[in-house]
Each structure stands twice: as C-alpha cells, then as structure tokens.
Amino acid sequence: MMEEEKVEYYNLINKFLAGEISGNEMILLKSWLESDPENLRIFNVENEIWQETGVHTKLEHFKADSAWTSISSRLGLGKGKS
C-alpha cells in the first residue's frame, strides 16, 4: 500500500471514531477492513489508542458548529433585532 493510501485510511478511521464519517467513506472503510486481516488489526489498534487517550472527548470542545451556535445564542445574533 502506498503512503498516500495509508494516510487516507487512517483519516477514515479517525473520522469513524469521531462520528464524522460519511456514508460513502463508511463503505470505503468497511471494504478496506474486509480486504485484509492486517487492516482490521490496524483499526483495532487505532480504536484502542483513541479510547485510552480520550481523544473523542477532547474533540467535543472543537466542534465549530455547536460552538458558534452557543456563542451566537449568548450574543443574541441572528434573532432579527432592530
């Protein structure tokens, strides 16, 4: 596997773990996982690291859409004030 492909699949794994994977990306990831037992091993290692480090909870603080909604709500933006 070329280095670029490796990076792409690691990105898909991370998107999956963060709950940000699209339907098409999920199909790609599933196909990759089923194509070789080594790929499943890689996924399991990444999942363990993800769970042990708490990366998933840290990412909750960096969700731009929900942060903007919260901030704009507190500032009263977008309420059509005159």
N, C-alpha and C positions, 0 to 999 in steps of 0.2 A: 504494500500500500504506500502510495506517495505521501509525503509530508503534508501537503495541502489537504488530501482526503482525511488524514488523521485529525487534523485541526477541525475540519468540518464536522466529523463525527463527535469529537469532544464537545464542540459547540452545541450539537444536537442533544447530547447527554445533559449538558448543563441547562439548556432550555427546558428539557423534560423535567429535570429535578426542581427547577424554579417554577414549574407550572406555566411556562410561557411558550410551549411548543405548539405549532400549528398542526392541522390535520395532515397536510402533505409532508411536513417534517416528521411527524409520527410514523407515517408509512415508511419513509426512508430509514428512520432509526430501527424500526421493527425488522425491516428487511436485512439491514446490516447485522443486527443481533442474531438473526436466524441463520445467517450465511456462514458463521464460523464460531465454534465454541470459545475461541480466544476473545472474540468481540464481546461475548456475554461476560467473560471474566473481567475484561476492562470495564464494562458497565458496572459490574458489582463492586469493583474496587473504587470507582468514582463515587458510587452511591454511598459506600461506607464512609469515605472521606467527607462527603457532603453532610451526612448525618452526624458524624463525630465532631466536625468543626462548627456546626451551627450556621453555615453559610446561608441556609434557607431563611433563618430568622433575621440575619443581618440584612438581607436583600429587601425585606419588608420595609425598611426605612428608606429605601431608594426608589420606590415606585413613584415616578414623577406625576402620573395622572392623579393618583389619590392624594398626593401631597399638594398639588395645585388646587384640587377641589377643596381640600381642607383650608388652605390659606385664603383662597378667593372667597370662601364662605365667611371666614372670620373677618375679612376686609370688606365684605358686602359688595363684592364685584359681581357684575352680571345680573343684577337684580332690577335693572331699568330705573335707577334712581334719577330724579330730575332736580 
